[in-house]
Every structure is written in structure tokens, then in C-alpha cells.
């Protein structure tokens, strides 16, 4: 089974620098197979011959990063099927340009109370929809100008999150399938 590991906040603005070549090597030494990275923002596609749970894989990669790079980074792991479902289920692809679409990856599904609370927030013309471990986002302008940030979703949904633009999501899906 192939997986995607999405790292939050690496190689941004000169902080938390991780060389992808080094990360690939450390993951291979830890037993992961066919490790590939996509761009420098912490996107990894790999196979786990032991077929462990996403949370266990996430913990292993977080420990590798702490051990080899001396800082902590949240790592969100999804399997290839989850990536494919996200691409297939995006409610905004029919109506909006891919340049305006984003996916926020959630580490776990949010609880019902958090889901009920987030319904109270609306930031038109930007749109979002929470579905399982996914938050589909449409931004009318720049993502950096939107209120629909990782911090917003982490605070409201009470789970770790990280966001990628839709082109990156599509590329990761292709790499994993």
C-alpha cells in the first residue's frame, strides 16, 4: 500500500529546513520503500511493507525528523485511497479554477462538537467544506490573504492540519496511484 506523508511548516521562510534527499534516505533506512518526494514543502510518497496504521507511520516519521533534524514537525499520513477520494470528491472543481483550490489535510477526523461549531464561521467569498479528514477550500484571492488558514482549522476542529494547493494534491495522487 502506498501512502502520502504531508509535513507541516517545513522549508518555509528559512525555518525548519529539511533536505528532501536526506529525508528520503532516513525513511528508507527506517524500512519504508519506494520513497519519493515532491517539491521542497514536505510531500512524501512511499510504501510501508509492514502495512501499519496511519497514526503509527506518522509517529515514526515525526521521530525520524526529531532525531535527524532536531526539531518537531507535525506529519499527516494518508493512504493512496484517501488521496484518490479527496481528488474525486472535491465539490469545487466543477465551478472554480484549480488555481483557487486547496485541500487541508487533517490528521484525524474532528469530533462532532467541533464540526458543529465550525458551521458558525463563514468568510465569503471564500468557501470551505469539511468532510472526514479533508477540508476543501476555494479562495477568491490569494490563499495567504484568506482567513481559512491551518491555524483556523486547527483551532476550530482541534486536530493538526496542513494545506496544499490543488495542483500539488493532484500530483501527489498521481504519484501514489
N, CA, C and O of each residue as an XYZ file, in Angstrom:
708
protein
N       0.846     -1.178      0.000
C       0.000      0.000      0.000
C       0.891      1.241      0.000
O       1.880      1.313      0.729
N       0.523      2.206     -0.826
C       1.254      3.468     -0.869
C       0.594      4.478      0.058
O      -0.612      4.446      0.302
N       1.434      5.374      0.563
C       0.992      6.409      1.488
C       1.570      7.755      1.073
O       2.558      7.833      0.343
N       0.931      8.801      1.556
C       1.456     10.157      1.438
C       1.676     10.679      2.850
O       0.796     10.574      3.704
N       2.845     11.237      3.086
C       3.125     11.935      4.342
C       3.253     13.415      4.004
O       4.055     13.804      3.156
N       2.460     14.222      4.670
C       2.433     15.658      4.428
C       2.964     16.337      5.684
O       2.357     16.250      6.751
N       4.103     17.014      5.548
C       4.739     17.670      6.685
C       4.239     19.104      6.782
O       4.042     19.773      5.767
N       4.036     19.568      8.006
C       3.527     20.920      8.202
C       4.671     21.881      8.523
O       5.429     21.676      9.471
N       4.776     22.923      7.720
C       5.661     24.037      8.042
C       7.149     23.804      7.866
O       7.943     24.370      8.617
N       7.556     22.992      6.903
C       8.984     22.816      6.667
C       9.423     23.623      5.453
O       8.660     23.832      4.511
N      10.680     24.070      5.502
C      11.308     24.798      4.393
C      10.512     26.035      3.975
O      10.456     26.378      2.794
N       9.900     26.694      4.950
C       9.141     27.915      4.687
C       9.874     29.076      5.354
O      10.095     29.067      6.565
N      10.243     30.056      4.570
C      10.900     31.238      5.126
C      12.212     30.938      5.841
O      12.584     31.655      6.770
N      12.912     29.900      5.426
C      14.199     29.572      6.031
C      14.098     28.860      7.367
O      15.112     28.656      8.034
N      12.900     28.480      7.767
C      12.709     27.806      9.054
C      12.463     26.317      8.837
O      11.945     25.890      7.806
N      12.856     25.539      9.856
C      12.656     24.090      9.835
C      13.074     23.484      8.495
O      12.279     22.863      7.789
N      14.333     23.688      8.180
C      14.862     23.183      6.911
C      15.087     21.685      6.958
O      15.729     21.154      7.865
N      14.542     21.025      5.956
C      14.717     19.585      5.794
C      15.087     19.327      4.342
O      14.332     19.658      3.428
N      16.255     18.734      4.143
C      16.643     18.329      2.797
C      15.861     17.090      2.404
O      15.878     16.088      3.120
N      15.186     17.152      1.286
C      14.343     16.025      0.873
C      15.176     14.773      0.567
O      14.730     13.651      0.807
N      16.375     14.973      0.041
C      17.253     13.827     -0.226
C      17.595     13.116      1.083
O      17.557     11.888      1.162
N      17.930     13.902      2.107
C      18.231     13.312      3.417
C      17.010     12.625      4.010
O      17.119     11.526      4.553
N      15.858     13.259      3.912
C      14.639     12.676      4.451
C      14.313     11.347      3.757
O      13.929     10.380      4.415
N      14.465     11.304      2.444
C      14.237     10.049      1.712
C      15.154      8.939      2.242
O      14.718      7.812      2.478
N      16.420      9.283      2.420
C      17.392      8.292      2.900
C      17.028      7.798      4.303
O      17.080      6.596      4.565
N      16.661      8.713      5.205
C      16.318      8.318      6.573
C      15.069      7.437      6.588
O      14.977      6.497      7.378
N      14.112      7.743      5.716
C      12.900      6.921      5.654
C      13.215      5.524      5.111
O      12.680      4.526      5.595
N      14.077      5.466      4.116
C      14.471      4.166      3.575
C      15.225      3.351      4.622
O      15.015      2.144      4.740
N      16.092      4.001      5.374
C      16.824      3.308      6.445
C      15.859      2.789      7.520
O      16.150      1.794      8.184
N      14.712      3.461      7.691
C      13.710      3.033      8.670
C      12.799      1.936      8.119
O      11.903      1.467      8.820
N      13.024      1.519      6.856
C      12.284      0.397      6.298
C      11.194      0.742      5.300
O      10.552     -0.160      4.763
N      10.968      2.030      5.037
C       9.970      2.398      4.035
C      10.564      2.171      2.645
O      11.778      2.253      2.464
N       9.713      1.889      1.676
C      10.158      1.552      0.321
C       9.643      2.566     -0.694
O       8.659      3.267     -0.455
N      10.330      2.627     -1.832
C       9.923      3.475     -2.962
C       9.629      4.905     -2.515
O       8.619      5.485     -2.915
N      10.493      5.468     -1.701
C      10.274      6.803     -1.137
C      10.562      7.862     -2.198
O      11.648      7.906     -2.776
N       9.564      8.716     -2.441
C       9.695      9.824     -3.385
C       9.226     11.106     -2.678
O       8.339     11.078     -1.824
N       9.837     12.205     -3.053
C       9.361     13.490     -2.523
C       8.902     14.351     -3.694
O       9.326     14.176     -4.836
N       8.028     15.276     -3.365
C       7.529     16.213     -4.372
C       7.699     17.619     -3.836
O       7.181     17.951     -2.769
N       8.406     18.425     -4.555
C       8.834     19.784     -4.193
C       9.396     19.817     -2.773
O       9.450     18.785     -2.105
N       9.799     20.955     -2.326
C      10.539     21.066     -1.064
C       9.668     21.311      0.165
O      10.194     21.494      1.263
N       8.352     21.316      0.001
C       7.498     21.683      1.129
C       7.060     20.505      1.991
O       6.154     20.643      2.813
N       7.690     19.355      1.812
C       7.407     18.229      2.693
C       6.266     17.357      2.237
O       5.304     17.157      2.978
N       6.354     16.836      1.033
C       5.365     15.919      0.481
C       6.089     14.638      0.115
O       7.001     14.654     -0.712
N       5.696     13.530      0.721
C       6.414     12.275      0.527
C       5.433     11.174      0.141
O       4.385     11.016      0.768
N       5.773     10.433     -0.873
C       5.007      9.253     -1.273
C       5.907      8.050     -1.025
O       7.090      8.079     -1.365
N       5.358      6.995     -0.435
C       6.180      5.842     -0.078
C       5.305      4.614      0.127
O       4.078      4.707      0.160
N       5.944      3.480      0.262
C       5.269      2.234      0.596
C       5.718      1.801      1.983
O       6.867      2.005      2.374
N       4.798      1.204      2.711
C       5.123      0.635      4.020
C       4.899     -0.871      3.951
O       3.759     -1.334      3.977
N       5.986     -1.634      3.863
C       5.829     -3.081      3.740
C       5.161     -3.729      4.954
O       4.692     -4.864      4.867
N       5.115     -3.023      6.077
C       4.506     -3.581      7.285
C       3.019     -3.244      7.398
O       2.344     -3.736      8.302
N       2.504     -2.415      6.497
C       1.082     -2.042      6.484
C       0.583     -1.571      7.848
O      -0.438     -2.049      8.343
N       1.304     -0.637      8.445
C       0.915     -0.094      9.744
C      -0.207      0.933      9.585
O      -0.510      1.376      8.477
N      -0.805      1.295     10.693
C      -1.832      2.331     10.720
C      -1.200      3.693     10.428
O      -0.022      3.913     10.709
N      -2.002      4.608      9.859
C      -1.533      5.954      9.524
C      -0.899      6.646     10.729
O       0.148      7.282     10.603
N      -1.533      6.522     11.894
C      -1.024      7.214     13.086
C       0.338      6.670     13.505
O       1.199      7.432     13.945
N       0.539      5.377     13.373
C       1.826      4.785     13.728
C       2.919      5.247     12.761
O       4.031      5.568     13.179
N       2.596      5.276     11.477
C       3.555      5.747     10.479
C       3.905      7.207     10.748
O       5.072      7.594     10.685
N       2.903      8.003     11.046
C       3.109      9.421     11.347
C       4.084      9.597     12.511
O       5.003     10.413     12.445
N       3.875      8.827     13.568
C       4.754      8.908     14.743
C       6.194      8.530     14.390
O       7.136      9.165     14.865
N       6.367      7.514     13.569
C       7.707      7.081     13.159
C       8.409      8.206     12.403
O       9.569      8.507     12.685
N       7.723      8.826     11.450
C       8.329      9.903     10.658
C       8.617     11.117     11.528
O       9.659     11.753     11.370
N       7.709     11.451     12.448
C       7.952     12.569     13.364
C       9.210     12.317     14.201
O      10.002     13.235     14.417
N       9.397     11.085     14.672
C      10.591     10.739     15.458
C      11.853     10.819     14.604
O      12.891     11.287     15.070
N      11.766     10.357     13.342
C      12.923     10.453     12.432
C      13.345     11.913     12.259
O      14.533     12.232     12.308
N      12.374     12.785     12.059
C      12.670     14.207     11.859
C      13.294     14.796     13.122
O      14.282     15.526     13.040
N      12.735     14.491     14.274
C      13.275     14.993     15.547
C      14.705     14.499     15.743
O      15.585     15.264     16.138
N      14.929     13.229     15.468
C      16.244     12.621     15.657
C      17.293     13.195     14.708
O      18.417     13.476     15.124
N      16.934     13.370     13.434
C      17.922     13.757     12.429
C      18.001     15.260     12.158
O      19.033     15.749     11.699
N      16.923     15.995     12.436
C      16.910     17.433     12.127
C      16.759     18.303     13.367
O      16.850     19.528     13.276
N      16.530     17.690     14.520
C      16.482     18.371     15.822
C      15.352     19.386     15.978
O      15.532     20.405     16.645
N      14.206     19.129     15.383
C      13.005     19.919     15.652
C      11.781     19.050     15.397
O      11.856     18.002     14.755
N      10.668     19.514     15.914
C       9.427     18.752     15.767
C       8.595     19.300     14.612
O       8.496     20.510     14.409
N       8.008     18.383     13.870
C       7.153     18.734     12.740
C       5.936     17.810     12.769
O       6.088     16.590     12.824
N       4.742     18.377     12.731
C       3.567     17.514     12.594
C       3.573     16.833     11.223
O       3.835     17.473     10.204
N       3.286     15.543     11.211
C       3.251     14.758      9.975
C       1.869     14.120      9.860
O       1.414     13.420     10.764
N       1.222     14.373      8.744
C      -0.096     13.805      8.485
C       0.065     12.740      7.402
O       0.601     13.008      6.327
N      -0.404     11.535      7.697
C      -0.262     10.416      6.764
C      -1.645      9.974      6.298
O      -2.545      9.718      7.097
N      -1.778      9.894      4.991
C      -2.985      9.351      4.354
C      -2.565      8.232      3.425
O      -1.458      8.250      2.887
N      -3.436      7.262      3.234
C      -3.122      6.232      2.251
C      -3.563      6.696      0.858
O      -4.274      7.691      0.721
N      -3.136      5.968     -0.158
C      -3.415      6.357     -1.546
C      -4.914      6.424     -1.826
O      -5.364      7.269     -2.600
N      -5.675      5.552     -1.210
C      -7.134      5.551     -1.408
C      -7.750      6.851     -0.894
O      -8.631      7.420     -1.537
N      -7.287      7.316      0.263
C      -7.802      8.581      0.816
C      -7.473      9.757     -0.099
O      -8.296     10.652     -0.292
N      -6.268      9.750     -0.659
C      -5.895     10.813     -1.601
C      -6.813     10.796     -2.822
O      -7.317     11.838     -3.242
N      -7.024      9.624     -3.380
C      -7.885      9.489     -4.558
C      -9.305      9.960     -4.233
O      -9.926     10.646     -5.045
N      -9.819      9.604     -3.066
C     -11.164     10.042     -2.674
C     -11.231     11.563     -2.586
O     -12.220     12.167     -3.000
N     -10.196     12.172     -2.056
C     -10.187     13.634     -1.951
C     -10.261     14.276     -3.329
O     -11.014     15.227     -3.540
N      -9.477     13.752     -4.265
C      -9.494     14.303     -5.620
C     -10.868     14.108     -6.261
O     -11.387     15.007     -6.922
N     -11.440     12.945     -6.062
C     -12.742     12.647     -6.672
C     -13.898     13.412     -6.027
O     -14.887     13.712     -6.696
N     -13.783     13.727     -4.743
C     -14.901     14.315     -4.000
C     -14.904     15.839     -3.923
O     -15.859     16.416     -3.404
N     -13.882     16.497     -4.417
C     -13.827     17.955     -4.249
C     -15.069     18.611     -4.869
O     -15.295     18.490     -6.073
N     -15.872     19.301     -4.054
C     -17.110     19.888     -4.564
C     -16.895     21.151     -5.394
O     -17.830     21.646     -6.025
N     -15.676     21.672     -5.398
C     -15.426     22.953     -6.059
C     -14.793     22.836     -7.440
O     -14.698     23.839     -8.148
N     -14.359     21.647     -7.844
C     -13.637     21.521     -9.121
C     -14.507     21.831    -10.334
O     -13.989     22.258    -11.365
N     -15.791     21.630    -10.232
C     -16.670     21.910    -11.370
C     -16.848     23.409    -11.610
O     -16.998     23.839    -12.753
N     -16.832     24.200    -10.546
C     -17.198     25.611    -10.647
C     -16.040     26.600    -10.578
O     -16.204     27.772    -10.920
N     -14.866     26.136    -10.137
C     -13.767     27.069     -9.907
C     -12.459     26.576    -10.510
O     -12.246     25.373    -10.668
N     -11.601     27.507    -10.839
C     -10.289     27.214    -11.393
C      -9.414     26.512    -10.345
O      -9.454     26.860     -9.165
N      -8.629     25.528    -10.783
C      -7.758     24.806     -9.850
C      -6.759     25.735     -9.160
O      -6.283     25.424     -8.068
N      -6.440     26.854     -9.775
C      -5.511     27.804     -9.151
C      -6.069     28.412     -7.870
O      -5.320     28.999     -7.089
N      -7.372     28.279     -7.644
C      -8.039     28.845     -6.467
C      -8.440     27.781     -5.449
O      -9.084     28.089     -4.446
N      -8.057     26.516     -5.708
C      -8.488     25.418     -4.853
C      -7.343     24.888     -3.997
O      -6.184     24.857     -4.408
N      -7.722     24.470     -2.778
C      -6.760     23.963     -1.800
C      -7.399     22.808     -1.046
O      -8.621     22.664     -1.000
N      -6.541     21.997     -0.464
C      -7.015     20.929      0.398
C      -6.257     21.015      1.709
O      -5.026     21.029      1.733
N      -7.010     21.074      2.798
C      -6.400     20.988      4.111
C      -6.508     19.545      4.569
O      -7.601     18.989      4.684
N      -5.344     18.949      4.828
C      -5.247     17.576      5.311
C      -5.388     17.607      6.831
O      -4.679     18.356      7.502
N      -6.281     16.814      7.366
C      -6.446     16.700      8.816
C      -5.854     15.375      9.275
O      -5.987     14.351      8.604
N      -5.197     15.413     10.431
C      -4.556     14.193     10.935
C      -5.593     13.138     11.324
O      -5.394     11.945     11.094
N      -6.684     13.584     11.907
C      -7.778     12.686     12.278
C      -9.102     13.383     11.978
O      -9.136     14.586     11.720
N     -10.171     12.629     12.013
C     -11.481     13.239     11.828
C     -11.833     14.056     13.065
O     -11.632     13.596     14.189
N     -12.355     15.259     12.870
C     -12.753     16.078     14.010
C     -13.991     15.502     14.695
O     -14.781     14.778     14.088
N     -14.135     15.841     15.963
C     -15.309     15.403     16.715
C     -16.555     16.173     16.309
O     -16.473     17.231     15.686
N     -17.703     15.629     16.670
C     -18.986     16.240     16.308
C     -19.146     17.649     16.860
O     -19.677     18.525     16.176
N     -18.696     17.878     18.086
C     -18.819     19.201     18.688
C     -18.038     20.247     17.888
O     -18.532     21.349     17.649
N     -16.829     19.897     17.482
C     -16.005     20.817     16.685
C     -16.646     21.063     15.322
O     -16.634     22.185     14.817
N     -17.200     20.019     14.736
C     -17.862     20.173     13.435
C     -19.079     21.089     13.537
O     -19.337     21.894     12.642
N     -19.810     20.963     14.616
C     -20.971     21.838     14.819
C     -20.531     23.285     14.998
O     -21.156     24.197     14.457
N     -19.458     23.497     15.756
C     -19.005     24.867     15.995
C     -18.495     25.544     14.729
O     -18.766     26.723     14.503
N     -17.762     24.808     13.904
C     -17.163     25.431     12.720
C     -18.225     25.894     11.723
O     -17.968     26.763     10.890
N     -19.407     25.314     11.814
C     -20.503     25.745     10.941
C     -20.900     27.202     11.182
O     -21.564     27.814     10.345
N     -20.498     27.748     12.312
C     -20.824     29.144     12.648
C     -19.925     30.151     11.933
O     -20.149     31.357     12.037
N     -18.913     29.673     11.212
C     -17.943     30.560     10.576
C     -18.121     30.556      9.070
O     -18.223     29.508      8.432
N     -18.156     31.771      8.519
C     -18.361     31.952      7.089
C     -17.511     33.144      6.658
O     -17.558     34.197      7.294
N     -16.741     32.991      5.594
C     -15.844     34.059      5.151
C     -16.002     34.321      3.659
O     -15.044     34.160      2.904
N     -17.196     34.724      3.218
C     -17.406     34.943      1.785
C     -16.484     36.025      1.239
O     -16.179     36.983      1.949
N     -16.041     35.899      0.018
C     -16.458     34.901     -0.970
C     -15.689     33.578     -0.880
O     -15.935     32.671     -1.676
N     -14.760     33.456      0.080
C     -14.044     32.191      0.246
C     -15.007     31.134      0.786
O     -15.928     31.443      1.541
N     -14.780     29.890      0.387
C     -15.653     28.790      0.771
C     -14.839     27.631      1.324
O     -13.675     27.453      0.964
N     -15.451     26.848      2.195
C     -14.815     25.621      2.660
C     -15.879     24.583      2.999
O     -17.024     24.911      3.311
N     -15.463     23.326      2.927
C     -16.335     22.223      3.306
C     -15.494     21.151      3.988
O     -14.516     20.660      3.425
N     -15.886     20.798      5.203
C     -15.200     19.747      5.951
C     -15.880     18.423      5.638
O     -17.105     18.306      5.689
N     -15.054     17.420      5.310
C     -15.575     16.086      5.003
C     -14.565     15.057      5.510
O     -13.515     14.856      4.899
N     -14.882     14.416      6.614
C     -13.952     13.435      7.182
C     -12.648     14.096      7.585
O     -12.639     15.026      8.391
N     -11.537     13.612      7.022
C     -10.217     14.187      7.316
C      -9.790     15.205      6.262
O      -8.602     15.482      6.102
N     -10.776     15.763      5.540
C     -10.480     16.694      4.453
C     -11.217     18.009      4.681
O     -12.339     18.037      5.186
N     -10.554     19.098      4.294
C     -11.242     20.385      4.200
C     -10.966     20.909      2.796
O      -9.832     21.244      2.455
N     -12.014     20.973      1.993
C     -11.905     21.517      0.647
C     -12.061     23.028      0.747
O     -12.950     23.524      1.439
N     -11.189     23.758      0.048
C     -11.188     25.218      0.144
C     -11.187     25.842     -1.241
O     -10.485     25.393     -2.147
N     -11.989     26.885     -1.379
C     -11.935     27.768     -2.536
C     -11.582     29.150     -1.997
O     -12.249     29.660     -1.096
N     -10.533     29.753     -2.547
C     -10.138     31.116     -2.176
C     -10.346     32.031     -3.373
O      -9.836     31.770     -4.463
N     -11.094     33.100     -3.161
C     -11.363     34.033     -4.256
C     -10.119     34.816     -4.646
O      -9.983     35.240     -5.794
N      -9.217     35.009     -3.699
C      -7.960     35.711     -3.944
C      -6.797     34.809     -3.559
O      -6.849     33.596     -3.760
N      -5.757     35.405     -3.009
C      -4.592     34.637     -2.576
C      -4.919     33.848     -1.311
O      -5.629     34.330     -0.429
N      -4.397     32.641     -1.241
C      -4.587     31.825     -0.029
C      -4.010     32.557      1.178
O      -4.585     32.513      2.266
N      -2.892     33.220      0.992
C      -2.249     33.920      2.105
C      -3.098     35.065      2.653
O      -2.870     35.519      3.774
N      -4.070     35.533      1.881
C      -4.967     36.601      2.343
C      -6.262     36.060      2.958
O      -7.059     36.823      3.505
N      -6.465     34.761      2.868
C      -7.697     34.149      3.356
C      -7.644     33.938      4.868
O      -6.566     33.822      5.451
N      -8.795     33.892      5.480
C      -8.900     33.542      6.898
C      -8.929     32.029      7.091
O      -8.903     31.549      8.224
N      -8.982     31.278      6.001
C      -9.075     29.822      6.047
C      -7.685     29.190      6.114
O      -7.259     28.492      5.194
N      -7.003     29.446      7.201
C      -5.616     29.014      7.387
C      -5.535     27.702      8.161
O      -6.528     27.227      8.712
N      -4.346     27.132      8.194
C      -4.116     25.947      9.019
C      -4.492     26.223     10.467
O      -5.161     25.412     11.108
N      -4.060     27.369     10.977
C      -4.338     27.730     12.378
C      -5.840     27.795     12.635
O      -6.317     27.309     13.660
N      -6.588     28.398     11.703
C      -8.031     28.483     11.868
C      -8.630     27.087     12.025
O      -9.383     26.833     12.964
N      -8.293     26.182     11.102
C      -8.865     24.836     11.157
C      -8.360     24.047     12.357
O      -9.123     23.293     12.961
N      -7.093     24.205     12.712
C      -6.590     23.515     13.899
C      -7.304     23.998     15.158
O      -7.681     23.192     16.008
N      -7.487     25.301     15.276
C      -8.158     25.851     16.460
C      -9.617     25.440     16.541
O     -10.108     25.106     17.619
N     -10.304     25.459     15.433
C     -11.741     25.158     15.440
C     -12.035     23.662     15.450
O     -12.984     23.224     16.100
N     -11.236     22.877     14.740
C     -11.503     21.441     14.647
C     -10.741     20.617     15.675
O     -11.038     19.440     15.880
N      -9.759     21.237     16.319
C      -8.986     20.584     17.384
C      -8.187     19.375     16.896
O      -8.042     18.383     17.612
N      -7.669     19.473     15.659
C      -6.805     18.430     15.107
C      -5.683     19.091     14.302
O      -5.890     20.165     13.738
N      -4.495     18.468     14.237
C      -3.423     19.007     13.399
C      -3.848     19.048     11.932
O      -4.568     18.175     11.449
N      -3.378     20.095     11.233
C      -3.769     20.294      9.835
C      -2.631     20.912      9.042
O      -1.777     21.604      9.596
N      -2.628     20.657      7.745
C      -1.722     21.342      6.834
C      -2.381     21.397      5.459
O      -3.161     20.516      5.096
N      -2.059     22.433      4.710
C      -2.771     22.703      3.459
C      -1.826     22.655      2.264
O      -0.662     23.047      2.353
N      -2.360     22.161      1.136
C      -1.642     22.155     -0.121
C      -2.553     22.689     -1.215
O      -3.775     22.550     -1.153
N      -1.929     23.308     -2.225
C      -2.736     23.768     -3.359
C      -3.201     22.552     -4.154
O      -2.652     21.457     -4.028
N      -4.215     22.768     -4.968
C      -4.858     21.651     -5.646
C      -3.936     20.963     -6.653
O      -4.019     19.748     -6.835
N      -3.069     21.718     -7.299
C      -2.127     21.091     -8.244
C      -1.207     20.107     -7.515
O      -0.914     19.030     -8.035
N      -0.759     20.469     -6.330
C       0.081     19.569     -5.538
C      -0.709     18.326     -5.141
O      -0.190     17.212     -5.220
N      -1.944     18.504     -4.720
C      -2.786     17.372     -4.347
C      -2.946     16.410     -5.516
O      -2.827     15.196     -5.351
N      -3.213     16.953     -6.687
C      -3.370     16.107     -7.874
C      -2.083     15.359     -8.200
O      -2.121     14.178     -8.545
N      -0.962     16.029     -8.093
C       0.323     15.388     -8.379
C       0.612     14.274     -7.365
O       1.064     13.194     -7.746
N       0.356     14.528     -6.095
C       0.578     13.503     -5.086
C      -0.330     12.284     -5.339
O       0.088     11.138     -5.176
N      -1.539     12.553     -5.728
C      -2.472     11.470     -6.043
C      -1.946     10.624     -7.198
O      -1.990      9.396     -7.139
N      -1.455     11.270     -8.234
C      -0.890     10.539     -9.371
C       0.317      9.710     -8.952
O       0.467      8.565     -9.380
N       1.173     10.284     -8.119
C       2.360      9.557     -7.655
C       1.991      8.341     -6.809
O       2.686      7.326     -6.835
N       0.897      8.447     -6.061
C       0.519      7.385     -5.119
C      -0.323      6.281     -5.766
O      -0.455      5.190     -5.212
N      -0.885      6.569     -6.928
C      -1.772      5.583     -7.574
C      -1.151      5.000     -8.832
O      -1.764      4.160     -9.490
